[in-house]
Amino acid sequence: MLLTNEQQKLLLKIARDSIQHGLTHGVPLPINLENYPDELQEIRATFVTLEISGQLRGCIGMLEAVQPLVMDIAKNAFLAAFDDPRFPPVSATEFAKLEIHLSILSPAEPINFKSEEDLIRQLRPQVDGLIMQESHRRGTFLPSVWDSLPEPCQFLQHLKLKTGLPENYWSDTLQVRRYGCEMIR
């Protein structure tokens, strides 16, 4: 489902308003679903990425869809600003400098492969977001990560590291799922 420009702008406004609300009240923007069109009430998984001058400032999201799109955006924007463990909470002075990027995920589908080479051949640069899982370890890269890791082999190695595995790790029990993203900036 592709959103209209108007719906995309509304989601960006909700994300920004939720961060502003968090600065003032310490909680995400409350959402009344009745105020939003049906498309924005669909149960969708999202990530919200914050940057300042092109540098990551926070990124939080869910791989599984658990709540309406507008609520997921409001919650993840708040969490990316104030609860990403890699960064201190966003300050009022940083707020005006924030660039907000929204990723709306499609449902993840398993990739069937026989070897690492087979998996690499199936990857679609600039298209696929990947979820890698081995036992209790799990990591993901959004499709936007292809911008900084454009080679499939390199993309996969870095995803292994993010998952907590050595970059040369391989196992027949390794699971990889792919998803697409609608990016909103």
C-alpha positions as CSV (number, residue, x, y, z in Angstrom):
1,M,0.0,0.0,0.0
2,L,1.5,3.3,-1.1
3,L,0.4,6.4,0.8
4,T,-0.5,9.6,-0.8
5,N,1.7,12.7,-0.4
6,E,-0.8,14.2,2.0
7,Q,-0.8,11.0,4.2
8,Q,3.0,10.9,4.2
9,K,3.2,14.5,5.3
10,L,0.6,13.8,8.0
11,L,2.8,10.9,9.3
12,L,5.9,13.1,9.4
13,K,3.9,15.7,11.3
14,I,2.7,13.1,13.8
15,A,6.3,11.9,14.3
16,R,7.5,15.5,14.9
17,D,4.6,16.3,17.1
18,S,5.2,13.2,19.2
19,I,8.8,14.2,19.8
20,Q,7.7,17.8,20.7
21,H,5.0,16.3,23.0
22,G,7.7,14.1,24.6
23,L,9.9,17.1,25.3
24,T,7.0,18.8,27.1
25,H,5.2,15.9,28.7
26,G,7.6,12.9,28.7
27,V,5.2,10.6,26.9
28,P,4.3,10.0,23.2
29,L,1.6,12.1,21.5
30,P,-1.8,10.5,22.3
31,I,-3.6,9.4,19.1
32,N,-7.3,9.3,18.6
33,L,-7.8,6.9,15.7
34,E,-11.1,8.4,14.7
35,N,-9.2,11.5,13.5
36,Y,-7.3,9.6,10.8
37,P,-8.2,7.9,7.5
38,D,-8.5,4.1,7.3
39,E,-5.2,3.8,5.5
40,L,-3.4,5.3,8.5
41,Q,-5.3,2.9,10.9
42,E,-4.0,-0.3,9.2
43,I,-1.9,-2.5,11.5
44,R,1.7,-1.9,10.2
45,A,5.3,-2.2,11.4
46,T,7.4,0.9,11.3
47,F,10.8,2.3,12.1
48,V,11.5,5.9,12.8
49,T,15.1,7.2,12.1
50,L,16.3,10.5,13.4
51,E,19.4,12.3,12.0
52,I,21.1,15.6,12.6
53,S,23.3,16.8,9.8
54,G,23.2,13.4,8.2
55,Q,24.4,11.6,11.4
56,L,22.3,9.0,13.1
57,R,20.6,10.4,16.3
58,G,18.2,7.6,17.0
59,C,16.3,4.7,15.4
60,I,13.6,2.6,16.9
61,G,11.0,0.3,15.3
62,M,9.2,-3.0,15.2
63,L,9.6,-5.8,12.8
64,E,6.1,-7.2,13.4
65,A,3.0,-5.2,12.9
66,V,1.2,-4.9,16.3
67,Q,-0.8,-1.6,16.2
68,P,-2.3,1.0,13.9
69,L,0.2,2.8,11.7
70,V,-0.4,6.3,13.2
71,M,0.1,4.9,16.7
72,D,3.2,3.0,15.7
73,I,4.7,6.2,14.2
74,A,3.9,8.3,17.3
75,K,5.4,5.7,19.7
76,N,8.5,4.9,17.6
77,A,9.3,8.6,17.1
78,F,9.1,9.2,20.8
79,L,11.2,6.1,21.5
80,A,13.8,7.0,18.8
81,A,14.2,10.5,20.4
82,F,14.2,9.6,24.1
83,D,14.8,5.8,24.5
84,D,17.4,4.7,22.0
85,P,20.1,3.3,24.3
86,R,22.9,4.4,22.0
87,F,22.1,8.1,22.5
88,P,21.1,10.5,25.3
89,P,17.6,11.8,25.0
90,V,17.0,14.5,22.3
91,S,17.3,18.0,23.8
92,A,15.0,21.0,23.0
93,T,17.9,22.6,21.1
94,E,18.4,19.5,19.0
95,F,14.7,19.2,18.2
96,A,14.8,22.0,15.5
97,K,17.7,20.2,13.7
98,L,16.1,16.8,13.6
99,E,15.6,15.1,10.2
100,I,12.9,12.5,10.5
101,H,12.8,9.4,8.2
102,L,9.9,6.9,8.4
103,S,10.1,3.3,7.2
104,I,6.8,1.4,6.8
105,L,7.6,-2.2,6.4
106,S,5.8,-4.9,4.4
107,P,5.4,-8.3,6.0
108,A,8.6,-10.3,6.1
109,E,8.9,-13.4,3.9
110,P,11.5,-16.2,4.3
111,I,14.3,-16.6,1.8
112,N,15.0,-20.2,0.9
113,F,18.7,-20.8,0.2
114,K,21.2,-23.7,0.1
115,S,24.4,-21.8,0.8
116,E,25.7,-18.3,1.6
117,E,26.5,-17.8,-2.2
118,D,22.9,-18.8,-3.0
119,L,21.6,-16.3,-0.4
120,I,23.8,-13.5,-1.8
121,R,22.6,-14.2,-5.4
122,Q,19.0,-13.7,-4.2
123,L,19.5,-10.4,-2.5
124,R,18.1,-7.3,-4.1
125,P,20.2,-4.2,-3.3
126,Q,18.3,-1.0,-2.6
127,V,15.1,-3.1,-2.3
128,D,15.4,-5.7,0.5
129,G,15.4,-5.1,4.2
130,L,16.7,-8.3,5.9
131,I,16.0,-10.0,9.2
132,M,18.7,-12.5,10.2
133,Q,18.1,-15.0,13.0
134,E,20.2,-17.7,14.5
135,S,18.9,-19.3,17.7
136,H,18.0,-16.4,20.0
137,R,20.1,-13.8,18.1
138,R,18.3,-11.5,15.7
139,G,19.3,-8.5,13.7
140,T,17.9,-6.4,10.9
141,F,19.0,-3.9,8.3
142,L,16.4,-1.6,6.6
143,P,16.7,-1.2,2.8
144,S,18.3,2.3,3.4
145,V,21.4,0.5,4.7
146,W,22.2,-0.4,1.1
147,D,23.3,3.2,0.7
148,S,26.3,2.7,2.9
149,L,26.8,-1.0,2.2
150,P,26.0,-1.4,-1.5
151,E,27.7,-4.8,-2.1
152,P,25.5,-7.8,-1.1
153,C,28.5,-9.7,0.4
154,Q,29.4,-6.7,2.6
155,F,25.7,-6.1,3.5
156,L,25.4,-9.7,4.7
157,Q,28.7,-9.6,6.7
158,H,27.7,-6.4,8.5
159,L,24.2,-7.9,9.2
160,K,25.9,-10.9,10.8
161,L,27.9,-8.6,13.0
162,K,24.8,-6.7,14.0
163,T,23.1,-10.0,14.8
164,G,26.0,-10.9,17.1
165,L,27.6,-13.4,14.8
166,P,31.1,-13.4,13.3
167,E,31.2,-11.9,9.8
168,N,32.3,-15.2,8.3
169,Y,29.7,-17.3,10.3
170,W,27.6,-19.8,8.4
171,S,25.2,-22.5,9.6
172,D,22.4,-24.6,8.0
173,T,20.1,-23.3,10.8
174,L,20.6,-19.6,9.8
175,Q,17.3,-18.0,8.9
176,V,16.9,-14.9,6.7
177,R,13.6,-13.1,5.9
178,R,13.2,-10.1,3.6
179,Y,10.8,-7.2,3.7
180,G,10.2,-4.1,1.6
181,C,9.8,-0.5,2.9
182,E,8.0,2.6,2.0
183,M,10.4,5.4,2.9
184,I,9.0,8.8,3.9
185,R,11.4,11.7,4.4
